[in-house]
């Protein structure tokens, strides 16, 4: 039986989709995904059989993949960014326990932490952590505990899902938690619509970040104690000794 490919598409545009992912999409008979991600597919894949489910129907989407694979079809499940980073890979493996004859193959993609960092400069060039502010599946108390731990550990912090229609104040709440351990002058940055039309990047302090309005397509970066602005770019140094002339 053909394997199911679980594919990370990065931000969506073809130049930022890996060659391995493009090859798997070429071979697929059916491509399954959230409607927004299917619309981001390169034009040459739009003629394939496309199957979608709305947001919050992730389980149904995954089960659909196994049903289609059971019919002998070559199936590709697409996710934005990387399928193993807040994507569908883990859920596919959980559901896949009931389908032992179907192999799963995860194909990595460029996650927003990487693509957003490239826009800002080099903010995650040392130890960093990624925390989602979405409390749909994770209790806010857990998110708060992780924010405090990341701040105490002086990690560069990357925030996914910083805001939505129902969570407009979550970034402000997160900043209030971080400000308990981090100076308000700490340099930060955020990027909206990474790798897509209308990409926008800003650099600011943590105090200023607290007052900024962002959306669900924004990725936020909070520097560590050694992060600085160099030639207008956000840079976290590795610790090399640089001789200046």
N, CA, C and O of each residue as an XYZ file, in Angstrom:
980
protein
N       0.851     -1.203      0.000
C       0.000      0.000      0.000
C       0.883      1.247      0.000
O       1.933      1.276      0.642
N       0.446      2.272     -0.724
C       1.216      3.500     -0.804
C       1.278      4.202      0.556
O       0.308      4.164      1.314
N       2.402      4.839      0.869
C       2.476      5.604      2.122
C       1.679      6.898      2.013
O       1.380      7.366      0.914
N       1.338      7.470      3.165
C       0.750      8.807      3.206
C       1.889      9.779      3.492
O       2.649      9.601      4.444
N       1.995     10.804      2.659
C       3.013     11.831      2.865
C       2.412     12.973      3.674
O       1.371     13.522      3.313
N       3.070     13.322      4.758
C       2.636     14.437      5.607
C       3.624     15.568      5.348
O       4.780     15.504      5.767
N       3.161     16.597      4.658
C       4.070     17.555      4.031
C       3.976     18.938      4.672
O       2.888     19.495      4.817
N       5.128     19.478      5.052
C       5.215     20.874      5.467
C       5.494     21.739      4.250
O       6.470     21.520      3.534
N       4.629     22.725      4.020
C       4.738     23.576      2.828
C       5.461     24.893      3.083
O       5.554     25.729      2.183
N       5.976     25.092      4.298
C       6.539     26.403      4.589
C       5.433     27.444      4.532
O       4.286     27.131      4.849
N       5.744     28.668      4.139
C       4.707     29.702      4.040
C       3.769     29.500      2.860
O       2.705     30.117      2.805
N       4.149     28.640      1.910
C       3.222     28.333      0.823
C       3.740     28.594     -0.574
O       3.420     27.839     -1.492
N       4.539     29.654     -0.770
C       4.962     29.929     -2.135
C       6.000     28.898     -2.568
O       6.790     28.412     -1.758
N       5.982     28.577     -3.856
C       6.736     27.433     -4.346
C       8.228     27.539     -4.081
O       8.876     26.523     -3.831
N       8.786     28.735     -4.129
C      10.225     28.893     -3.900
C      10.642     28.457     -2.503
O      11.814     28.159     -2.273
N       9.689     28.416     -1.559
C      10.007     28.062     -0.188
C       9.453     26.688      0.196
O       9.395     26.345      1.377
N       9.046     25.901     -0.812
C       8.658     24.508     -0.600
C       9.845     23.647     -1.006
O      10.433     23.877     -2.062
N      10.212     22.660     -0.190
C      11.388     21.857     -0.493
C      11.175     21.004     -1.742
O      10.041     20.715     -2.125
N      12.269     20.612     -2.361
C      12.192     19.748     -3.531
C      11.555     18.417     -3.210
O      10.800     17.878     -4.019
N      11.852     17.874     -2.031
C      11.252     16.604     -1.611
C       9.735     16.728     -1.505
O       9.005     15.821     -1.905
N       9.259     17.860     -0.961
C       7.824     18.075     -0.828
C       7.167     18.207     -2.199
O       6.097     17.645     -2.432
N       7.800     18.943     -3.101
C       7.242     19.113     -4.441
C       7.156     17.774     -5.169
O       6.190     17.512     -5.885
N       8.162     16.936     -4.983
C       8.164     15.622     -5.620
C       7.007     14.773     -5.097
O       6.331     14.102     -5.876
N       6.776     14.798     -3.789
C       5.678     14.027     -3.207
C       4.329     14.544     -3.691
O       3.422     13.755     -3.956
N       4.190     15.851     -3.807
C       2.942     16.424     -4.313
C       2.712     16.038     -5.771
O       1.576     15.796     -6.176
N       3.769     15.981     -6.552
C       3.660     15.562     -7.954
C       3.110     14.144     -8.051
O       2.310     13.841     -8.937
N       3.541     13.273     -7.135
C       3.148     11.869     -7.201
C       1.767     11.611     -6.605
O       1.178     10.558     -6.854
N       1.244     12.550     -5.826
C      -0.020     12.328     -5.116
C      -1.207     12.286     -6.066
O      -1.277     13.049     -7.029
N      -2.149     11.375     -5.776
C      -3.432     11.357     -6.488
C      -4.409     12.328     -5.850
O      -5.214     12.958     -6.535
N      -4.328     12.442     -4.517
C      -5.236     13.320     -3.780
C      -4.432     14.094     -2.738
O      -3.544     13.543     -2.086
N      -4.753     15.368     -2.594
C      -4.094     16.230     -1.617
C      -5.139     16.692     -0.619
O      -6.174     17.241     -0.997
N      -4.860     16.466      0.668
C      -5.805     16.789      1.736
C      -5.223     17.925      2.568
O      -4.021     17.955      2.834
N      -6.082     18.865      2.980
C      -5.581     19.961      3.797
C      -6.671     20.934      4.184
O      -7.790     20.873      3.676
N      -6.331     21.827      5.083
C      -7.202     22.945      5.440
C      -7.370     23.815      4.202
O      -6.426     23.988      3.432
N      -8.556     24.359      4.009
C      -8.884     25.089      2.783
C      -7.880     26.186      2.462
O      -7.475     26.337      1.309
N      -7.473     26.954      3.471
C      -6.520     28.047      3.259
C      -5.214     27.523      2.668
O      -4.636     28.156      1.784
N      -4.745     26.369      3.152
C      -3.483     25.817      2.672
C      -3.621     25.257      1.262
O      -2.698     25.368      0.455
N      -4.767     24.656      0.966
C      -4.997     24.156     -0.395
C      -4.967     25.303     -1.399
O      -4.487     25.141     -2.521
N      -5.479     26.456     -0.993
C      -5.478     27.616     -1.893
C      -4.079     28.156     -2.140
O      -3.847     28.858     -3.123
N      -3.148     27.831     -1.253
C      -1.765     28.288     -1.404
C      -0.936     27.365     -2.294
O       0.195     27.694     -2.650
N      -1.492     26.219     -2.651
C      -0.753     25.289     -3.502
C      -0.363     25.942     -4.823
O      -1.146     26.713     -5.378
N       0.830     25.651     -5.336
C       1.196     26.134     -6.674
C       0.155     25.705     -7.710
O      -0.476     24.657     -7.569
N      -0.015     26.509     -8.732
C      -1.076     26.293     -9.719
C      -1.029     24.907    -10.340
O      -2.074     24.346    -10.669
N       0.157     24.345    -10.505
C       0.258     23.053    -11.186
C      -0.348     21.903    -10.386
O      -0.550     20.817    -10.930
N      -0.640     22.119     -9.112
C      -1.258     21.063     -8.314
C      -2.769     21.254     -8.152
O      -3.445     20.398     -7.580
N      -3.295     22.365     -8.650
C      -4.708     22.657     -8.437
C      -5.623     21.719     -9.220
O      -6.809     21.614     -8.907
N      -5.089     21.038    -10.232
C      -5.902     20.115    -11.019
C      -6.055     18.747    -10.379
O      -6.833     17.927    -10.867
N      -5.330     18.481     -9.298
C      -5.454     17.202     -8.612
C      -6.723     17.174     -7.769
O      -7.371     18.201     -7.569
N      -7.070     15.987     -7.278
C      -8.211     15.882     -6.374
C      -7.832     16.519     -5.040
O      -6.887     16.080     -4.385
N      -8.565     17.546     -4.641
C      -8.279     18.281     -3.413
C      -9.418     18.075     -2.427
O     -10.584     18.279     -2.767
N      -9.085     17.675     -1.215
C     -10.087     17.429     -0.183
C      -9.763     18.279      1.034
O      -8.616     18.320      1.481
N     -10.772     18.959      1.570
C     -10.524     19.859      2.697
C     -11.556     19.660      3.793
O     -12.641     19.122      3.568
N     -11.186     20.111      4.995
C     -12.128     20.222      6.101
C     -11.897     21.589      6.739
O     -10.796     22.132      6.641
N     -12.908     22.153      7.388
C     -12.736     23.470      8.025
C     -11.783     23.411      9.202
O     -11.366     22.336      9.633
N     -11.445     24.578      9.711
C     -10.639     24.676     10.927
C     -11.338     23.948     12.076
O     -12.566     23.935     12.161
N     -10.542     23.348     12.952
C     -10.983     22.597     14.119
C     -11.566     21.238     13.753
O     -12.152     20.569     14.604
N     -11.415     20.822     12.497
C     -11.810     19.461     12.122
C     -10.571     18.680     11.705
O     -10.575     17.943     10.718
N      -9.511     18.863     12.488
C      -8.241     18.224     12.157
C      -8.338     16.698     12.219
O      -7.781     16.005     11.367
N      -9.036     16.182     13.215
C      -9.155     14.733     13.341
C      -9.857     14.146     12.119
O      -9.419     13.129     11.581
N     -10.941     14.780     11.681
C     -11.668     14.307     10.507
C     -10.783     14.362      9.256
O     -10.856     13.491      8.390
N      -9.944     15.407      9.182
C      -9.039     15.548      8.039
C      -8.051     14.387      7.978
O      -7.795     13.826      6.912
N      -7.504     14.040      9.131
C      -6.546     12.945      9.187
C      -7.209     11.610      8.857
O      -6.648     10.805      8.114
N      -8.394     11.376      9.402
C      -9.104     10.122      9.127
C      -9.439     10.003      7.648
O      -9.449      8.905      7.091
N      -9.712     11.136      7.020
C      -9.997     11.131      5.574
C      -8.772     10.645      4.800
O      -8.905      9.935      3.803
N      -7.596     11.025      5.255
C      -6.363     10.580      4.593
C      -6.256      9.065      4.600
O      -5.924      8.456      3.584
N      -6.541      8.454      5.755
C      -6.433      7.001      5.849
C      -7.500      6.308      5.000
O      -7.242      5.261      4.406
N      -8.687      6.890      4.945
C      -9.734      6.287      4.110
C      -9.346      6.330      2.638
O      -9.542      5.358      1.908
N      -8.798      7.456      2.208
C      -8.404      7.586      0.797
C      -7.233      6.654      0.476
O      -7.182      6.053     -0.598
N      -6.297      6.544      1.416
C      -5.167      5.634      1.204
C      -5.651      4.189      1.136
O      -5.094      3.382      0.392
N      -6.686      3.860      1.910
C      -7.248      2.512      1.891
C      -7.863      2.146      0.559
O      -8.048      0.967      0.257
N      -8.186      3.167     -0.252
C      -8.731      2.927     -1.592
C      -7.621      2.713     -2.624
O      -7.882      2.516     -3.810
N      -6.387      2.757     -2.144
C      -5.266      2.570     -3.062
C      -4.724      3.854     -3.647
O      -3.867      3.812     -4.530
N      -5.204      5.004     -3.176
C      -4.744      6.296     -3.698
C      -3.446      6.721     -3.024
O      -3.163      6.345     -1.886
N      -2.672      7.506     -3.748
C      -1.465      8.111     -3.176
C      -1.888      9.430     -2.551
O      -2.342     10.335     -3.251
N      -1.740      9.543     -1.243
C      -2.297     10.659     -0.478
C      -1.187     11.550      0.069
O      -0.170     11.069      0.570
N      -1.405     12.851     -0.038
C      -0.525     13.839      0.591
C      -1.374     14.727      1.492
O      -2.368     15.302      1.048
N      -0.981     14.837      2.750
C      -1.620     15.763      3.688
C      -0.698     16.962      3.838
O       0.471     16.805      4.190
N      -1.210     18.157      3.575
C      -0.360     19.344      3.635
C      -0.648     20.173      4.882
O      -1.784     20.264      5.349
N       0.415     20.772      5.403
C       0.347     21.676      6.551
C       1.182     22.902      6.217
O       2.099     22.813      5.400
N       0.892     24.030      6.822
C       1.761     25.186      6.650
C       2.997     24.994      7.519
O       2.971     24.225      8.480
N       4.069     25.684      7.186
C       5.285     25.561      7.977
C       5.845     24.158      7.917
O       6.053     23.611      6.834
N       6.090     23.571      9.084
C       6.588     22.209      9.198
C       5.494     21.348      9.823
O       4.890     21.736     10.823
N       5.243     20.190      9.242
C       4.144     19.335      9.704
C       4.368     18.803     11.102
O       3.414     18.389     11.761
N       5.615     18.805     11.575
C       5.917     18.305     12.901
C       6.049     19.390     13.944
O       6.378     19.102     15.095
N       5.796     20.646     13.561
C       5.842     21.769     14.495
C       4.471     22.441     14.496
O       4.159     23.234     13.608
N       3.667     22.120     15.487
C       2.269     22.567     15.555
C       1.493     22.140     14.306
O       0.520     22.792     13.926
N       1.916     21.063     13.677
C       1.249     20.558     12.480
C       0.485     19.271     12.774
O       0.128     18.989     13.918
N       0.241     18.496     11.715
C      -0.627     17.339     11.817
C       0.121     16.024     11.983
O      -0.508     14.972     12.103
N       1.445     16.061     11.991
C       2.206     14.815     12.015
C       1.890     13.956     13.233
O       1.652     12.756     13.095
N       1.883     14.551     14.420
C       1.660     13.747     15.630
C       0.259     13.143     15.649
O       0.090     11.990     16.043
N      -0.750     13.911     15.225
C      -2.120     13.388     15.197
C      -2.230     12.246     14.193
O      -2.934     11.267     14.443
N      -1.547     12.362     13.071
C      -1.561     11.278     12.081
C      -0.980     10.002     12.671
O      -1.502      8.913     12.429
N       0.102     10.125     13.449
C       0.678      8.938     14.075
C      -0.257      8.354     15.130
O      -0.352      7.135     15.269
N      -0.947      9.219     15.875
C      -1.895      8.725     16.871
C      -3.021      7.939     16.218
O      -3.344      6.831     16.645
N      -3.619      8.520     15.175
C      -4.715      7.843     14.476
C      -4.187      6.639     13.708
O      -4.889      5.642     13.542
N      -2.958      6.738     13.246
C      -2.364      5.672     12.454
C      -2.209      4.360     13.200
O      -1.987      3.327     12.569
N      -2.320      4.364     14.528
C      -2.269      3.107     15.284
C      -3.364      2.142     14.831
O      -3.212      0.924     14.923
N      -4.466      2.704     14.343
C      -5.579      1.868     13.882
C      -5.404      1.429     12.430
O      -6.228      0.681     11.903
N      -4.338      1.888     11.785
C      -4.089      1.537     10.385
C      -2.642      1.036     10.245
O      -1.829      1.676      9.578
N      -2.325     -0.091     10.864
C      -0.931     -0.556     10.903
C      -0.330     -0.873      9.541
O       0.891     -0.946      9.407
N      -1.171     -1.062      8.533
C      -0.662     -1.405      7.202
C      -0.279     -0.180      6.370
O       0.278     -0.314      5.280
N      -0.577      1.003      6.884
C      -0.304      2.228      6.125
C       0.906      2.936      6.725
O       0.917      3.292      7.903
N       1.915      3.130      5.896
C       3.132      3.807      6.344
C       2.947      5.324      6.264
O       2.301      5.838      5.352
N       3.522      6.017      7.227
C       3.486      7.478      7.227
C       4.896      8.001      6.991
O       5.863      7.509      7.573
N       4.994      9.011      6.124
C       6.283      9.630      5.829
C       6.158     11.132      5.996
O       5.403     11.787      5.277
N       6.905     11.677      6.954
C       6.873     13.115      7.224
C       7.942     13.811      6.390
O       9.109     13.419      6.405
N       7.529     14.850      5.662
C       8.452     15.639      4.844
C       8.533     17.040      5.457
O       7.532     17.756      5.485
N       9.702     17.437      5.944
C       9.817     18.698      6.680
C       9.628     19.924      5.784
O       9.839     19.882      4.572
N       9.225     21.005      6.428
C       9.077     22.285      5.740
C       9.697     23.398      6.563
O      10.160     23.166      7.680
N       9.707     24.584      6.026
C      10.295     25.732      6.718
C       9.266     26.312      7.676
O       8.234     26.828      7.248
N       9.548     26.229      8.971
C       8.622     26.760      9.971
C       8.785     28.272     10.095
O       9.796     28.836      9.676
N       7.778     28.920     10.674
C       7.767     30.385     10.761
C       8.911     30.927     11.597
O       9.361     32.050     11.370
N       9.392     30.149     12.561
C      10.537     30.611     13.356
C      11.746     30.835     12.462
O      12.483     31.803     12.648
N      11.957     29.950     11.495
C      13.096     30.075     10.581
C      12.874     31.164      9.538
O      13.737     32.018      9.331
N      11.725     31.134      8.888
C      11.480     32.104      7.816
C      11.310     33.517      8.361
O      11.742     34.480      7.728
N      10.688     33.650      9.524
C      10.549     34.970     10.138
C      11.875     35.515     10.624
O      12.151     36.708     10.500
N      12.701     34.629     11.181
C      14.031     35.043     11.641
C      14.858     35.576     10.484
O      15.595     36.549     10.645
N      14.744     34.952      9.327
C      15.506     35.395      8.164
C      15.106     36.800      7.731
O      15.944     37.573      7.265
N      13.826     37.132      7.884
C      13.358     38.477      7.528
C      13.937     39.503      8.505
O      14.338     40.594      8.098
N      13.980     39.152      9.793
C      14.436     40.100     10.807
C      15.952     40.207     10.891
O      16.477     41.229     11.332
N      16.660     39.166     10.473
C      18.121     39.165     10.554
C      18.628     37.815     11.002
O      18.682     36.871     10.214
N      19.010     37.718     12.296
C      19.488     36.448     12.859
C      19.135     36.365     14.343
O      20.025     36.217     15.181
N      17.846     36.459     14.677
C      17.468     36.516     16.091
C      17.514     35.179     16.824
O      17.555     35.170     18.055
N      17.508     34.050     16.118
C      17.508     32.752     16.806
C      18.827     32.017     16.573
O      18.850     30.793     16.447
N      19.921     32.773     16.517
C      21.225     32.186     16.239
C      21.875     31.554     17.468
O      23.000     31.059     17.400
N      21.149     31.575     18.602
C      21.587     30.887     19.812
C      20.372     30.137     20.359
O      19.341     30.052     19.691
N      20.491     29.599     21.564
C      19.395     28.799     22.131
C      18.075     29.572     22.092
O      18.012     30.743     22.466
N      17.039     28.899     21.636
C      15.725     29.542     21.576
C      14.645     28.514     21.841
O      14.890     27.309     21.768
N      13.451     28.990     22.149
C      12.301     28.101     22.307
C      11.113     28.696     21.573
O      11.054     29.903     21.337
N      10.173     27.843     21.217
C       8.964     28.251     20.507
C       7.769     27.932     21.393
O       7.625     26.810     21.878
N       6.915     28.926     21.598
C       5.734     28.752     22.447
C       4.520     29.285     21.694
O       4.540     30.404     21.182
N       3.474     28.485     21.629
C       2.223     28.944     21.034
C       1.346     29.566     22.106
O       1.218     29.022     23.203
N       0.744     30.702     21.793
C      -0.169     31.351     22.735
C      -1.614     30.879     22.561
O      -2.512     31.373     23.243
N      -1.841     29.936     21.663
C      -3.199     29.407     21.488
C      -3.536     28.474     22.649
O      -2.782     27.549     22.952
N      -4.668     28.724     23.292
C      -5.089     27.865     24.393
C      -6.250     26.954     24.002
O      -6.997     26.488     24.862
N      -6.398     26.704     22.700
C      -7.440     25.784     22.247
C      -7.159     24.363     22.737
O      -8.082     23.643     23.116
N      -5.887     23.960     22.729
C      -5.515     22.601     23.128
C      -4.612     22.576     24.356
O      -4.413     21.524     24.963
N      -4.066     23.736     24.721
C      -3.156     23.825     25.869
C      -3.708     24.828     26.877
O      -3.981     25.969     26.502
N      -3.881     24.449     28.136
C      -4.412     25.392     29.139
C      -3.505     26.608     29.276
O      -2.281     26.499     29.189
N      -4.125     27.776     29.491
C      -3.344     28.997     29.625
C      -2.360     28.900     30.789
O      -1.270     29.468     30.717
N      -2.712     28.208     31.833
C      -1.811     28.065     32.977
C      -0.499     27.390     32.555
O       0.572     27.736     33.055
N      -0.593     26.437     31.642
C       0.606     25.763     31.132
C       1.434     26.705     30.277
O       2.661     26.736     30.379
N       0.752     27.478     29.430
C       1.445     28.456     28.589
C       2.173     29.475     29.461
O       3.327     29.814     29.200
N       1.493     29.958     30.495
C       2.092     30.940     31.401
C       3.337     30.369     32.078
O       4.348     31.061     32.200
N       3.270     29.119     32.515
C       4.411     28.490     33.172
C       5.604     28.373     32.212
O       6.751     28.574     32.610
N       5.321     28.051     30.962
C       6.387     27.921     29.974
C       7.004     29.280     29.641
O       8.212     29.376     29.429
N       6.187     30.321     29.594
C       6.712     31.665     29.354
C       7.657     32.083     30.473
O       8.735     32.617     30.215
N       7.254     31.843     31.701
C       8.099     32.217     32.845
C       9.422     31.441     32.813
O      10.484     32.008     33.071
N       9.351     30.162     32.501
C      10.560     29.344     32.464
C      11.500     29.802     31.354
O      12.714     29.851     31.551
N      10.944     30.140     30.184
C      11.760     30.603     29.062
C      12.435     31.929     29.392
O      13.595     32.147     29.042
N      11.707     32.806     30.062
C      12.279     34.090     30.448
C      13.394     33.906     31.476
O      14.445     34.541     31.380
N      13.165     33.049     32.443
C      14.177     32.799     33.474
C      15.418     32.148     32.881
O      16.527     32.382     33.361
N      15.247     31.333     31.844
C      16.370     30.663     31.205
C      17.086     31.520     30.176
O      18.057     31.069     29.568
N      16.626     32.743     29.968
C      17.210     33.675     29.003
C      17.257     33.090     27.595
O      18.227     33.296     26.865
N      16.218     32.366     27.220
C      16.078     31.913     25.843
C      15.606     33.060     24.955
O      14.887     33.945     25.421
N      15.999     33.056     23.691
C      15.241     33.808     22.700
C      13.893     33.096     22.600
O      13.842     31.869     22.515
N      12.812     33.857     22.609
C      11.473     33.264     22.625
C      10.750     33.615     21.327
O      10.663     34.782     20.945
N      10.241     32.601     20.666
C       9.443     32.792     19.459
C       8.001     32.451     19.802
O       7.720     31.352     20.281
N       7.095     33.372     19.563
C       5.686     33.172     19.878
C       4.887     32.918     18.611
O       4.874     33.739     17.694
N       4.217     31.764     18.572
C       3.281     31.444     17.496
C       1.869     31.764     17.983
O       1.617     31.804     19.188
N       0.959     31.988     17.051
C      -0.460     32.235     17.363
C      -0.626     33.306     18.440
O      -1.293     33.063     19.445
N      -0.031     34.489     18.249
C      -0.071     35.500     19.308
C      -1.414     36.195     19.483
O      -1.638     36.875     20.484
N      -2.309     36.026     18.512
C      -3.581     36.747     18.596
C      -4.598     36.096     17.669
O      -4.241     35.403     16.717
N      -5.864     36.331     17.964
C      -6.961     35.928     17.094
C      -8.162     36.785     17.466
O      -8.066     37.636     18.351
N      -9.280     36.572     16.805
C     -10.474     37.369     17.116
C     -10.913     37.173     18.563
O     -11.411     38.104     19.196
N     -10.730     35.964     19.082
C     -11.156     35.668     20.450
C     -10.029     35.857     21.457
O     -10.273     35.802     22.662
N      -8.790     36.080     20.987
C      -7.640     36.174     21.893
C      -6.854     37.463     21.625
O      -5.627     37.435     21.521
N      -7.553     38.574     21.516
C      -6.915     39.823     21.113
C      -5.893     40.322     22.124
O      -4.958     41.030     21.748
N      -6.045     39.974     23.393
C      -5.148     40.501     24.423
C      -4.079     39.503     24.849
O      -3.363     39.758     25.818
N      -3.951     38.379     24.159
C      -3.022     37.341     24.622
C      -1.567     37.770     24.523
O      -0.765     37.430     25.393
N      -1.212     38.505     23.485
C       0.166     38.970     23.388
C       0.475     39.930     24.538
O       1.553     39.862     25.129
N      -0.449     40.809     24.854
C      -0.250     41.726     25.982
C      -0.093     40.948     27.283
O       0.761     41.279     28.105
N      -0.905     39.924     27.472
C      -0.808     39.098     28.676
C       0.545     38.395     28.741
O       1.161     38.303     29.803
N       0.994     37.902     27.593
C       2.299     37.228     27.553
C       3.420     38.213     27.883
O       4.343     37.881     28.626
N       3.336     39.420     27.332
C       4.367     40.430     27.613
C       4.386     40.789     29.094
O       5.458     40.985     29.667
N       3.216     40.878     29.721
C       3.162     41.183     31.154
C       3.884     40.107     31.963
O       4.571     40.413     32.937
N       3.726     38.851     31.557
C       4.417     37.751     32.242
C       5.924     37.873     32.039
O       6.692     37.727     32.990
N       6.347     38.137     30.818
C       7.772     38.230     30.514
C       8.413     39.441     31.202
O       9.570     39.386     31.619
N       7.658     40.518     31.316
C       8.200     41.725     31.936
C       8.483     41.544     33.432
O       9.154     42.377     34.040
N       7.981     40.474     34.015
C       8.310     40.179     35.409
C       9.772     39.752     35.548
O      10.356     39.870     36.626
N      10.366     39.252     34.450
C      11.743     38.762     34.490
C      12.671     39.469     33.515
O      13.891     39.410     33.662
N      12.102     40.136     32.522
C      12.894     40.732     31.447
C      12.702     42.242     31.446
O      11.586     42.733     31.622
N      13.782     42.969     31.249
C      13.715     44.429     31.181
C      12.893     44.872     29.978
O      12.947     44.255     28.914
N      12.137     45.943     30.158
C      11.268     46.437     29.098
C      12.003     46.911     27.867
O      11.406     47.037     26.798
N      13.312     47.182     28.001
C      14.099     47.644     26.851
C      14.599     46.495     25.979
O      15.247     46.739     24.961
N      14.312     45.247     26.353
C      14.760     44.092     25.574
C      14.262     44.209     24.132
O      13.088     44.495     23.892
N      15.167     43.985     23.177
C      14.785     44.144     21.775
C      13.960     42.945     21.306
O      14.238     41.798     21.658
N      12.952     43.241     20.514
C      12.019     42.241     19.996
C      11.732     42.545     18.525
O      12.141     43.581     18.000
N      11.042     41.652     17.890
C      10.621     41.881     16.516
C       9.433     41.000     16.192
O       9.159     40.027     16.895
N       8.732     41.340     15.131
C       7.636     40.480     14.680
C       7.473     40.623     13.178
O       7.768     41.664     12.591
N       6.994     39.543     12.576
C       6.818     39.502     11.124
C       5.421     39.000     10.817
O       4.974     37.993     11.366
N       4.740     39.708      9.939
C       3.387     39.343      9.530
C       3.409     38.847      8.088
O       4.123     39.391      7.245
N       2.622     37.810      7.813
C       2.516     37.240      6.460
C       3.880     36.845      5.897
O       4.247     37.251      4.794
N       4.612     36.063      6.652
C       5.958     35.663      6.237
C       5.915     34.910      4.912
O       5.169     33.943      4.759
N       6.723     35.363      3.960
C       6.830     34.684      2.681
C       5.605     34.789      1.807
O       5.490     34.072      0.813
N       4.687     35.671      2.158
C       3.463     35.845      1.380
C       3.308     37.319      1.010
O       4.070     38.171      1.467
N       2.338     37.594      0.201
C       2.096     38.984     -0.197
C       1.789     39.825      1.038
O       1.002     39.420      1.893
N       2.412     40.995      1.124
C       2.170     41.883      2.252
C       3.016     41.581      3.471
O       2.638     41.934      4.588
N       4.159     40.932      3.279
C       5.050     40.667      4.405
C       5.453     41.977      5.069
O       5.853     42.924      4.392
N       5.346     42.030      6.397
C       5.678     43.246      7.146
C       6.465     42.869      8.379
O       6.072     41.966      9.118
N       7.580     43.553      8.611
C       8.429     43.273      9.770
C       8.644     44.544     10.579
O       8.764     45.636     10.024
N       8.693     44.388     11.897
C       8.934     45.509     12.790
C       9.894     45.084     13.893
O       9.866     43.938     14.343
N      10.746     46.016     14.328
C      11.610     45.804     15.486
C      11.215     46.813     16.553
O      10.991     47.985     16.251
N      11.128     46.359     17.802
C      10.681     47.239     18.879
C      11.232     46.710     20.207
O      11.931     45.697     20.237
N      10.915     47.395     21.291
C      11.271     46.903     22.617
C      10.134     46.038     23.162
O       9.034     46.023     22.610
N      10.410     45.328     24.238
C       9.370     44.497     24.853
C       8.227     45.366     25.372
O       7.062     44.986     25.258
N       8.544     46.513     25.934
C       7.494     47.429     26.400
C       6.629     47.895     25.239
O       5.405     47.957     25.362
N       7.250     48.221     24.120
C       6.488     48.641     22.940
C       5.680     47.482     22.366
O       4.551     47.673     21.914
N       6.257     46.279     22.382
C       5.564     45.102     21.856
C       4.251     44.880     22.592
O       3.257     44.472     21.992
N       4.249     45.145     23.881
C       3.047     44.949     24.685
C       1.851     45.722     24.143
O       0.708     45.293     24.307
N       2.104     46.849     23.504
C       1.021     47.711     23.014
C       0.708     47.494     21.529
O      -0.203     48.126     20.993
N       1.447     46.616     20.867
C       1.240     46.410     19.438
C       0.063     45.465     19.189
O      -0.191     44.543     19.964
N      -0.649     45.721     18.080
C      -1.729     44.834     17.658
C      -1.203     43.936     16.547
O      -0.685     44.423     15.542
N      -1.334     42.639     16.727
C      -0.876     41.673     15.735
C      -2.036     40.738     15.403
O      -3.071     40.763     16.068
N      -1.857     39.911     14.368
C      -2.912     38.972     14.009
C      -2.386     37.545     14.030
O      -1.231     37.312     14.384
N      -3.224     36.594     13.656
C      -2.860     35.186     13.737
C      -1.803     34.789     12.710
O      -1.250     33.691     12.784
N      -1.518     35.672     11.752
C      -0.496     35.380     10.747
C       0.838     36.041     11.102
O       1.699     36.222     10.241
N       0.997     36.396     12.373
C       2.199     37.079     12.852
C       3.016     36.138     13.738
O       2.463     35.374     14.529
N       4.336     36.207     13.594
C       5.249     35.472     14.458
C       6.095     36.490     15.213
O       6.638     37.419     14.615
N       6.205     36.313     16.518
C       6.851     37.291     17.397
C       8.167     36.725     17.929
O       8.255     35.544     18.265
N       9.185     37.580     18.002
C      10.502     37.183     18.485
C      10.907     38.097     19.640
O      10.942     39.317     19.485
N      11.211     37.516     20.785
C      11.722     38.262     21.944
C      13.179     37.875     22.131
O      13.480     36.705     22.364
N      14.075     38.825     22.035
C      15.496     38.527     22.121
C      15.928     38.080     23.504
O      15.181     38.207     24.474
N      17.157     37.548     23.585
C      17.725     37.256     24.902
C      18.589     38.430     25.344
O      18.593     39.475     24.693
N      19.318     38.268     26.440
C      20.087     39.385     26.988
C      21.174     39.864     26.035
O      21.632     41.002     26.138
N      21.593     39.003     25.106
C      22.647     39.390     24.180
C      22.182     39.812     22.812
O      23.002     40.130     21.951
N      20.882     39.822     22.591
C      20.344     40.218     21.285
C      20.458     41.727     21.115
O      20.194     42.482     22.051
N      20.847     42.163     19.935
C      20.957     43.595     19.681
C      20.556     43.910     18.247
O      20.330     43.017     17.430
N      20.476     45.195     17.972
C      20.166     45.645     16.609
C      21.465     46.024     15.927
O      22.204     46.881     16.410
N      21.743     45.377     14.790
C      22.940     45.666     14.005
C      22.510     46.028     12.588
O      21.923     45.211     11.878
N      22.806     47.252     12.189
C      22.430     47.728     10.851
C      20.953     47.491     10.562
O      20.577     47.083      9.463
N      20.134     47.750     11.559
C      18.687     47.640     11.369
C      18.145     46.228     11.433
O      16.961     46.010     11.177
N      18.996     45.255     11.774
C      18.572     43.864     11.851
C      18.651     43.354     13.285
O      19.489     43.806     14.065
N      17.786     42.422     13.626
C      17.754     41.836     14.960
C      18.726     40.654     14.985
O      18.553     39.692     14.237
N      19.738     40.725     15.835
C      20.826     39.738     15.822
C      21.096     39.225     17.238
O      21.299     40.006     18.168
N      21.095     37.905     17.381
C      21.495     37.262     18.627
C      22.869     36.643     18.415
O      23.031     35.739     17.595
N      23.845     37.127     19.148
C      25.228     36.705     18.933
C      25.482     35.319     19.516
O      24.866     34.921     20.504
N      26.411     34.586     18.877
C      26.802     33.259     19.339
C      27.839     33.324     20.445
O      27.970     32.380     21.223
N      28.573     34.416     20.526
C      29.619     34.530     21.536
C      31.027     34.555     20.977
O      31.996     34.523     21.735
N      31.154     34.614     19.648
C      32.470     34.719     19.035
C      33.123     36.057     19.406
O      32.443     37.069     19.574
N      34.440     36.037     19.528
C      35.175     37.282     19.755
C      35.501     37.890     18.388
O      36.234     37.309     17.588
N      34.940     39.066     18.148
C      35.114     39.724     16.857
C      36.063     40.914     17.032
O      35.792     41.826     17.812
N      37.178     40.889     16.297
C      38.105     42.003     16.316
C      37.577     43.124     15.422
O      37.317     42.920     14.237
N      37.426     44.282     15.996
C      36.912     45.414     15.221
C      38.078     46.339     14.882
O      38.918     46.629     15.733
N      38.121     46.800     13.632
C      39.194     47.702     13.195
C      38.656     49.108     13.059
O      39.400     50.021     12.701
